[in-house]
């Protein structure tokens, strides 16, 4: 494709940075740039077997994809003008000058170009030296860079987390002064960047990466803008017998210790504490209020419905059996009730426990519940309807009304929690009839 392109074609941005830094390339963003027109690039791309997925003439952008599903985005060299805080440029001027194109980007380490045909790197702004020093420095005065585009506030924290680089002082100062511009970014973009940050270790392999990114969001004031309910816990003390950190720091550290699948729930697990303390003077019941608040937050950020439901449930459950006083009979029923979510439930419990005193031993409640679950498995207790010795057709044939089938099957399943021997066809059918007559 580069050979057929009417002007030099460059790789630029994260893929070049990650290659030069020795970071994994499996999930690289393949961004291309050139002074050539969209038409010239499209002809070259099609000749190389790429399919054109979208063309945006105003910004000189073309999205392409090859037969293996690898996507690339081409952008013509240009200069952008912004209205403060708005993500999309209000005016675009195309150019042949690579230095001008570099100045429209965010950080110097992302403004290194690789000439695909020539096989050399072009570094108009000193980005390679920044990589060596492991710093994030803006391509222009930070006041201007962050003032142009509020999304860069999130990209700063996310890229610092992903690369392990530290923002320089000017970069941090500029972000702090413009933190309110994140309000101009649509919720979907905010949610997307937050999720990328929470999984920043997928690029570096450094499990502390998401925590570092969250700390930068806190330092710049952006966290208070996007999750004000959470940052109310900043400086809010907790019982020193159980906690070494205030409510907000505990929540951030829960992410540090959380499995990737539950980091969002870990971040929000105590979001009800500030509300409860300010309203009632104590934290009691914060898991219930926290579930409500977590739902409100994720709805505001336009998170997927399945994510909202799962995180809300995990926040509501995270205090279960904290004092280890729950009777085994109730634990057994709850293990069945929440069986599809047990791995995530245990992971949130563990993250919460570890974040209290920065300990890595297994949470006592996890140890207890896992032991009960193993005992149930040895006894042949069914955990799902699929494992039950009867199905919907069986109980309906035994006289259970169709509209009560799901309810009674669930009752039969819970009825086996204490004794796996009850999972026997004839015994279950007799019990189903009894329940139907009640």
C-alpha positions as CSV (number, residue, x, y, z in Angstrom):
1,X,0.0,0.0,0.0
2,X,2.8,2.4,0.8
3,X,4.4,1.8,-2.6
4,X,1.2,2.8,-4.4
5,X,0.5,5.8,-2.2
6,X,1.2,9.1,-4.1
7,X,3.0,10.6,-1.1
8,X,5.0,9.1,1.8
9,X,2.8,7.0,4.1
10,X,3.5,7.0,7.9
11,X,2.5,5.0,10.9
12,X,2.0,7.4,13.8
13,X,0.7,7.4,17.4
14,X,0.4,4.6,19.8
15,X,1.6,1.8,17.6
16,X,4.9,3.6,17.0
17,X,5.3,4.5,20.6
18,X,4.5,1.0,21.8
19,X,7.0,-0.5,19.3
20,X,9.8,1.8,20.4
21,X,9.0,1.2,24.1
22,X,8.9,-2.6,23.7
23,X,5.3,-2.7,24.7
24,X,2.9,-5.5,23.4
25,X,1.6,-4.8,19.9
26,X,-1.4,-7.3,19.9
27,X,-3.9,-4.6,20.6
28,X,-2.2,-1.7,18.9
29,X,-4.1,1.1,17.2
30,X,-2.9,1.3,13.6
31,X,-3.0,5.0,12.7
32,X,-1.7,6.1,9.3
33,X,-0.9,9.6,8.2
34,X,0.2,11.2,4.9
35,X,0.0,14.5,3.1
36,X,-1.7,12.7,0.2
37,X,-5.5,13.2,-0.4
38,X,-8.1,10.7,0.7
39,X,-8.7,9.7,-2.9
40,X,-5.1,8.9,-3.4
41,X,-5.0,6.9,-0.2
42,X,-8.2,5.0,-1.0
43,X,-6.9,3.9,-4.4
44,X,-3.7,2.6,-2.8
45,X,-5.6,0.9,0.0
46,X,-8.0,-0.9,-2.4
47,X,-5.1,-2.0,-4.5
48,X,-3.6,-3.6,-1.5
49,X,-6.8,-5.5,-0.7
50,X,-8.2,-3.3,2.0
51,X,-11.9,-2.5,2.2
52,X,-13.0,1.1,2.8
53,X,-15.3,1.2,5.8
54,X,-15.8,5.0,6.2
55,X,-14.7,8.3,4.7
56,X,-14.8,11.7,6.4
57,X,-13.8,14.3,3.8
58,X,-14.0,17.2,6.3
59,X,-11.2,15.8,8.4
60,X,-9.4,13.8,5.7
61,X,-10.1,10.6,7.6
62,X,-10.5,7.1,6.0
63,X,-11.2,3.9,7.9
64,X,-10.1,0.7,6.3
65,X,-10.0,-3.0,7.1
66,X,-8.2,-6.0,5.6
67,X,-9.5,-9.6,5.1
68,X,-8.2,-10.6,8.6
69,X,-10.3,-8.0,10.3
70,X,-7.3,-5.7,11.1
71,X,-8.6,-2.1,11.1
72,X,-6.5,1.0,10.3
73,X,-7.4,4.7,10.3
74,X,-5.8,7.1,7.9
75,X,-5.7,10.9,8.4
76,X,-4.4,13.4,6.0
77,X,-1.8,15.9,7.4
78,X,-3.7,18.8,8.8
79,X,-4.0,21.7,11.3
80,X,-7.0,21.8,13.6
81,X,-8.8,24.7,15.3
82,X,-11.0,24.0,18.3
83,X,-13.6,25.7,20.3
84,X,-12.7,25.3,24.0
85,X,-13.4,21.8,25.3
86,X,-15.2,20.5,22.3
87,X,-13.7,17.2,21.1
88,X,-14.3,17.7,17.3
89,X,-12.3,20.5,15.5
90,X,-14.4,23.5,14.3
91,X,-12.1,24.1,11.4
92,X,-9.5,22.0,9.5
93,X,-6.7,23.1,7.2
94,X,-4.8,20.5,5.2
95,X,-1.0,20.7,5.0
96,X,2.1,19.0,3.6
97,X,4.1,19.9,6.8
98,X,4.7,16.9,9.1
99,X,5.6,19.3,12.0
100,X,2.3,21.1,11.7
101,X,0.5,17.7,11.8
102,X,2.5,16.7,14.8
103,X,1.3,19.8,16.7
104,X,-2.3,18.9,16.4
105,X,-1.8,15.7,18.4
106,X,-1.8,15.3,22.2
107,X,1.6,14.2,23.6
108,X,5.0,14.3,22.0
109,X,5.5,10.6,22.5
110,X,2.5,10.1,20.2
111,X,3.9,12.4,17.5
112,X,6.7,10.1,16.2
113,X,6.2,9.0,12.6
114,X,7.5,5.8,10.9
115,X,8.0,6.1,7.2
116,X,6.7,2.7,6.0
117,X,8.5,2.8,2.6
118,X,11.6,4.6,3.7
119,X,12.0,2.5,6.9
120,X,12.9,5.4,9.2
121,X,11.5,7.3,12.1
122,X,10.7,11.0,12.0
123,X,10.5,12.8,15.3
124,X,9.6,16.5,14.8
125,X,8.9,17.2,18.5
126,X,11.4,15.1,20.5
127,X,9.0,12.3,21.4
128,X,11.7,9.6,21.3
129,X,13.6,11.4,24.0
130,X,10.4,11.7,26.1
131,X,10.0,7.9,25.7
132,X,13.5,7.4,27.0
133,X,12.7,9.7,30.0
134,X,9.3,8.0,30.4
135,X,7.3,11.3,30.5
136,X,4.2,12.7,28.9
137,X,4.7,16.2,27.5
138,X,2.1,18.0,25.5
139,X,2.8,18.9,21.8
140,X,2.0,22.6,22.5
141,X,1.5,24.6,25.7
142,X,-0.6,22.4,28.0
143,X,-3.1,25.2,28.5
144,X,-3.8,25.1,24.8
145,X,-3.8,21.3,24.4
146,X,-6.2,20.6,27.2
147,X,-8.2,23.7,26.4
148,X,-8.8,22.5,22.9
149,X,-10.2,19.0,23.7
150,X,-11.6,17.9,27.1
151,X,-11.2,14.2,26.1
152,X,-7.4,14.7,26.4
153,X,-7.9,14.9,30.2
154,X,-9.0,11.3,30.3
155,X,-6.4,10.2,27.7
156,X,-3.7,11.7,29.9
157,X,-4.5,9.4,32.8
158,X,-5.2,6.4,30.6
159,X,-2.0,6.7,28.6
160,X,0.0,7.3,31.7
161,X,-1.4,4.1,33.1
162,X,-0.9,2.1,29.9
163,X,2.7,3.2,29.3
164,X,4.0,3.8,32.9
165,X,5.0,7.3,31.8
166,X,4.6,10.3,34.2
167,X,3.0,13.6,33.1
168,X,5.5,16.5,33.4
169,X,4.6,19.4,35.7
170,X,3.3,21.6,32.9
171,X,1.1,18.8,31.7
172,X,-0.4,18.2,35.1
173,X,-1.0,21.9,35.7
174,X,-2.7,22.4,32.4
175,X,-5.0,19.4,33.1
176,X,-5.9,20.7,36.6
177,X,-6.8,24.1,35.2
178,X,-9.1,22.7,32.5
179,X,-10.6,19.7,34.4
180,X,-14.1,21.0,34.1
181,X,-13.9,20.7,30.3
182,X,-14.6,17.0,30.7
183,X,-18.2,18.0,31.1
184,X,-18.3,18.8,27.4
185,X,-17.5,15.2,26.5
186,X,-20.3,12.8,25.7
187,X,-20.9,10.2,28.4
188,X,-20.2,7.2,26.1
189,X,-16.6,8.5,25.5
190,X,-16.0,9.1,29.2
191,X,-17.2,5.5,30.0
192,X,-15.0,4.1,27.2
193,X,-11.9,5.8,28.4
194,X,-12.6,4.8,32.0
195,X,-12.9,1.2,31.0
196,X,-9.6,1.4,29.0
197,X,-7.9,2.9,32.1
198,X,-9.3,0.1,34.4
199,X,-7.7,-2.4,32.1
200,X,-4.5,-0.5,31.4
201,X,-2.3,-3.4,32.6
202,X,-3.3,-5.4,29.6
203,X,-0.7,-3.4,27.7
204,X,2.1,-3.1,30.3
205,X,1.5,-6.2,32.3
206,X,1.8,-4.0,35.4
207,X,-1.1,-4.7,37.8
208,X,-0.6,-1.2,39.4
209,X,-1.4,0.6,36.1
210,X,-5.1,1.1,36.7
211,X,-4.5,2.5,40.2
212,X,-1.9,4.9,38.9
213,X,-4.3,6.1,36.3
214,X,-7.0,6.7,38.8
215,X,-4.6,8.6,41.0
216,X,-3.9,11.0,38.1
217,X,-7.6,11.5,37.5
218,X,-7.9,12.3,41.2
219,X,-4.9,14.7,41.2
220,X,-6.1,16.6,38.1
221,X,-9.7,16.9,39.5
222,X,-11.2,14.9,36.6
223,X,-12.3,12.1,38.9
224,X,-14.4,14.6,40.9
225,X,-16.0,15.7,37.6
226,X,-17.0,12.3,36.3
227,X,-17.6,10.4,39.6
228,X,-18.5,13.1,42.2
229,X,-20.4,10.6,44.3
230,X,-17.2,8.6,44.7
231,X,-14.8,11.5,45.5
232,X,-17.1,12.7,48.3
233,X,-15.2,10.0,50.2
234,X,-11.9,11.8,49.9
235,X,-10.6,12.4,53.5
236,X,-13.6,10.6,55.0
237,X,-12.1,8.5,57.8
238,X,-12.9,4.9,58.6
239,X,-12.4,2.7,61.7
240,X,-8.7,2.4,62.1
241,X,-9.2,-1.1,63.5
242,X,-10.2,-2.3,60.1
243,X,-9.0,0.3,57.6
244,X,-5.7,2.1,56.9
245,X,-7.2,4.4,54.3
246,X,-10.0,6.9,53.9
247,X,-13.1,5.9,51.9
248,X,-11.8,7.2,48.5
249,X,-8.3,5.8,48.8
250,X,-9.8,2.5,49.9
251,X,-12.0,2.4,46.8
252,X,-9.0,3.2,44.5
253,X,-6.9,0.5,46.3
254,X,-9.7,-2.0,45.8
255,X,-9.1,-1.6,42.0
256,X,-5.4,-2.2,42.7
257,X,-6.3,-5.6,44.2
258,X,-9.2,-6.5,42.0
259,X,-9.4,-9.1,39.2
260,X,-9.9,-7.4,35.8
261,X,-13.5,-8.6,35.5
262,X,-14.6,-6.7,38.6
263,X,-12.6,-3.5,38.6
264,X,-15.6,-1.3,37.9
265,X,-17.5,-2.9,40.7
266,X,-14.5,-2.7,43.0
267,X,-14.2,1.0,42.2
268,X,-17.8,1.7,43.1
269,X,-18.3,-0.9,45.9
270,X,-18.3,1.7,48.7
271,X,-19.8,4.6,46.7
272,X,-22.8,4.6,49.2
273,X,-20.6,5.3,52.2
274,X,-20.4,9.1,51.7
275,X,-24.1,9.4,51.2
276,X,-24.9,7.3,54.3
277,X,-22.5,9.1,56.5
278,X,-23.6,12.6,55.4
279,X,-27.3,11.6,55.8
280,X,-27.2,9.4,58.9
281,X,-23.9,9.9,60.5
282,X,-22.8,6.3,59.9
283,X,-22.0,3.9,57.1
284,X,-24.7,1.4,58.0
285,X,-26.7,0.2,54.9
286,X,-24.2,1.7,52.5
287,X,-24.3,-1.4,50.2
288,X,-28.0,-0.8,49.5
289,X,-27.6,2.9,48.8
290,X,-24.4,2.1,47.0
291,X,-26.2,-0.2,44.6
292,X,-28.7,2.6,43.8
293,X,-26.0,5.2,43.3
294,X,-23.8,2.8,41.2
295,X,-26.9,2.3,39.0
296,X,-27.4,6.0,38.7
297,X,-23.7,6.6,37.8
298,X,-23.5,3.9,35.2
299,X,-26.8,4.9,33.7
300,X,-25.5,8.5,33.4
301,X,-22.4,7.2,31.7
302,X,-24.6,5.1,29.3
303,X,-22.9,1.9,30.2
304,X,-24.3,-1.3,28.7
305,X,-27.4,-2.6,30.5
306,X,-25.7,-5.9,31.4
307,X,-22.8,-4.0,33.0
308,X,-25.2,-1.9,35.0
309,X,-27.1,-4.9,36.3
310,X,-24.0,-6.9,37.2
311,X,-22.2,-4.0,38.9
312,X,-25.3,-3.0,40.8
313,X,-25.7,-6.5,42.1
314,X,-22.1,-6.9,43.2
315,X,-22.1,-3.6,45.0
316,X,-25.3,-4.6,46.9
317,X,-23.7,-8.0,47.8
318,X,-20.3,-6.9,48.8
319,X,-21.1,-6.8,52.6
320,X,-22.6,-10.3,52.7
321,X,-21.5,-12.3,55.8
322,X,-18.7,-9.7,56.7
323,X,-18.7,-10.8,60.3
324,X,-18.8,-14.5,59.4
325,X,-22.0,-14.9,61.5
326,X,-24.3,-16.0,58.7
327,X,-25.6,-19.5,59.3
328,X,-24.5,-22.3,57.0
329,X,-28.0,-23.0,55.8
330,X,-28.4,-19.4,54.6
331,X,-24.9,-19.4,53.0
332,X,-25.9,-22.6,51.1
333,X,-29.1,-20.9,49.8
334,X,-27.2,-17.8,48.8
335,X,-24.5,-19.8,47.0
336,X,-27.3,-21.2,44.8
337,X,-29.1,-17.9,44.5
338,X,-26.1,-16.1,43.2
339,X,-24.2,-19.0,41.6
340,X,-23.8,-17.3,38.2
341,X,-22.0,-14.4,39.9
342,X,-19.9,-16.3,42.5
343,X,-16.5,-15.8,40.9
344,X,-17.1,-12.1,40.6
345,X,-18.6,-11.9,44.1
346,X,-15.6,-13.6,45.6
347,X,-13.3,-11.3,43.5
348,X,-15.0,-8.2,44.9
349,X,-14.9,-9.5,48.4
350,X,-11.2,-10.2,48.0
351,X,-10.5,-6.8,46.6
352,X,-12.4,-5.1,49.4
353,X,-10.6,-7.2,52.1
354,X,-7.1,-6.6,50.6
355,X,-7.7,-2.8,50.3
356,X,-8.5,-2.5,54.0
357,X,-5.0,-3.2,55.2
358,X,-3.1,-3.9,52.0
359,X,-2.9,-7.6,52.8
360,X,-2.9,-10.4,50.2
361,X,-4.2,-13.3,52.3
362,X,-7.5,-14.8,51.3
363,X,-10.5,-13.0,52.7
364,X,-12.0,-15.0,55.5
365,X,-15.5,-14.8,54.1
366,X,-14.2,-16.2,50.7
367,X,-12.5,-19.0,52.6
368,X,-15.7,-19.8,54.5
369,X,-18.0,-19.7,51.5
370,X,-15.7,-21.7,49.2
371,X,-15.5,-24.4,51.9
372,X,-19.3,-24.6,52.1
373,X,-19.6,-24.7,48.3
374,X,-17.1,-27.6,48.1
375,X,-19.0,-29.5,50.7
376,X,-22.2,-29.0,48.8
377,X,-20.6,-30.3,45.6
378,X,-19.4,-33.4,47.4
379,X,-23.0,-34.0,48.6
380,X,-24.3,-33.7,45.1
381,X,-26.3,-30.5,45.7
382,X,-27.5,-29.0,42.4
383,X,-26.5,-25.4,41.8
384,X,-28.4,-24.7,38.6
385,X,-31.8,-25.8,37.2
386,X,-29.9,-27.8,34.6
387,X,-28.5,-30.0,37.4
388,X,-32.0,-30.5,38.9
389,X,-33.4,-34.0,38.5
390,X,-36.7,-32.6,37.0
391,X,-37.4,-29.9,34.4
392,X,-40.3,-27.6,33.5
393,X,-42.1,-30.2,31.5
394,X,-41.9,-32.8,34.3
395,X,-43.4,-30.5,36.9
396,X,-46.2,-29.3,34.5
397,X,-47.0,-33.0,33.8
398,X,-47.3,-33.4,37.6
399,X,-50.0,-30.7,37.7
400,X,-48.0,-27.5,38.2
401,X,-49.6,-24.5,36.3
402,X,-47.4,-23.2,33.5
403,X,-47.4,-19.7,35.0
404,X,-45.9,-21.1,38.3
405,X,-43.3,-23.4,36.7
406,X,-40.3,-21.1,37.1
407,X,-41.2,-20.2,40.7
408,X,-41.6,-23.8,41.7
409,X,-38.5,-25.0,40.0
410,X,-36.5,-22.3,41.8
411,X,-38.1,-23.4,45.1
412,X,-37.1,-27.0,44.4
413,X,-33.5,-26.0,43.7
414,X,-33.2,-24.0,46.9
415,X,-34.9,-26.9,48.7
416,X,-31.9,-29.1,47.8
417,X,-29.4,-26.7,49.3
418,X,-29.1,-28.5,52.6
419,X,-29.2,-32.0,51.3
420,X,-28.2,-33.2,47.9
421,X,-30.2,-36.4,48.4
422,X,-33.3,-34.4,47.8
423,X,-32.3,-34.1,44.2
424,X,-34.3,-37.2,43.2
425,X,-37.0,-37.2,40.6
426,X,-40.0,-38.7,42.4
427,X,-39.2,-36.8,45.7
428,X,-39.0,-33.5,43.7
429,X,-42.3,-34.2,41.9
430,X,-44.1,-34.8,45.1
431,X,-42.7,-31.6,46.5
432,X,-43.7,-29.7,43.4
433,X,-47.3,-30.9,43.8
434,X,-47.3,-29.7,47.4
435,X,-46.0,-26.3,46.4
436,X,-48.6,-26.0,43.6
437,X,-51.4,-26.7,46.1
438,X,-50.2,-24.1,48.7
